[in-house]
Amino acid sequence: MKSPEHAALGTAASVLLVAALPVPVPVEAGLLVAYGVLLSVFVDLDHFVVARYLAGDWSHLRRCVGDPKFAFTEQESVFDGVDTQTLETLRLLSHLLLGGAWVGVLALVRPVYALFTAGVLYVHVVADLLRDAEVA
């Protein structure tokens, strides 16, 4: 799924989660929505670590850092040369491992933030799975 699609889903999920969770302060609610949108998009940065593992170098990351327009306008070509089936499986595993650890840390600090984060990441992973299955 492309970044703008994740941003749209992250916005919807964040707004619904803020409405459903006990977040009494409007400023805090707004910050959580912004955090949710950013999380929805930037959780995908772990793809570069997976691509580095599979390709043996950081060439995919270097290309995107060197040409940010390419990174956002031609996302289907960012990981050319990498086994896409393995990349898809490992990126979802990475999302779950990193997301689970982050939710665990947040649960110790502020449980409502952990619930919020888990909800946003759940929507992200389900969206990826639906796209991979060519359902959405």
N, C-alpha and C positions, 0 to 999 in steps of 0.2 A: 504494500500500500504506500502511496506517495505521501510526502510530508504535508501538503495542504489537506489531504483527506484525513490524516491523523489529527491535524490541528482542528478540523471541523468536528470530528468525533470527540476529541478531547475537550473541546469547548462544551459540547452538549452534555457529556458525561460529568464534567466538572460542575456545571450549573445544577444539574439534577442532584448530584451528590451533596453539594453545599446546601441545597434546599432540604434534603433528607436528613442530614447530620446536624447535631447540635453545635452550630457555629453562630453564636449570638451577635458578634460584632461585625457590622457591614464591611469594615476595612479588612478584617481577617478573611471574610468570605471572598472579597475581591482578590485578595492576594492568593487565596487557595485556588480560585479559578485560573488566575495567571499561571500559577505553579502547575496546575493540571494540564494546561495547554502546552506549556514548555516541556513537561514530562512526556506528554503524548508524542511529541516530535523528537526530542533529543534522546529518548531511551534508545532510539535506533543507532546512536553512535557506537553502540557495542558491535554493530555489524562490521565495523572496521577492524576490531580486534579479532573477530572470527575470520575475516578475509585475510588478515595478516597471518593467522595460524594456518589457513589453507594454502595461501600463495607463498608464504615464506618471506614476504617482505611487506613494506608499508606503501607500496606503489599506488594502491587505490586511495588511501588517505592523502598522500602527497598530491595526487591529481586533483582531488576535490578541494584541498586547501589552496592549491595553486590556481584553480579556476572555480570559484564558488558558484558562478552562474551555471556551469556544467552540472555541479552537484545537485542543484535544484530543478534544472530544466530537463535533464536527461538521466533521471534516476535509474531507469531500466538498464543503462549502460555503465553505471558506476562500478559494478563488480564483474565486468567482462573478464573472462579467463579463469574464473573461479567456478568450481562445480556448484551450480545453483541449488541442486537438490540437497546437498550436504550443507551448504550455506543456510538454506531455509530452515532445516532442522536445528542446526546449531544456534542460529540467531534466536529462535523461539526458546530453546533451552537456556541461552544466555539471559534473555528477558526474564525468564522465570527464576533463575538462580540469583541474578542481581536484584531483581524486584523483590523477591522473597526476603533477601538479606536486608534490603532497605526498609521494607515494611516491618521487619523484626526490630530494627534499630528504632524506628519511629514509634513502635508500640511501647517501648521503654520510656520514651520522652513524652509523647502526646498521642494516646490511642486514637483520637479522632483523626489525626493526620495519617496514621497508619491505615485506618479504614478508607479514608479518602484516596490515598495512594494505591491501595490494593484495588479499589474500584476502577480507577483510571487505567491502571496497568491491565486489569482484566479486559476492559473494553478494547484496549490496544491489541492484546494478544488474540482475542476473538476476531477482531477485524482482520488481522494478518492471516489467521486460519481460514476465514471466509474467502479472502482474496486468493490464498494459495489453492483452495478447493474450487476456485472459479465460481463461487456462489454469489459473490458481491464484487 
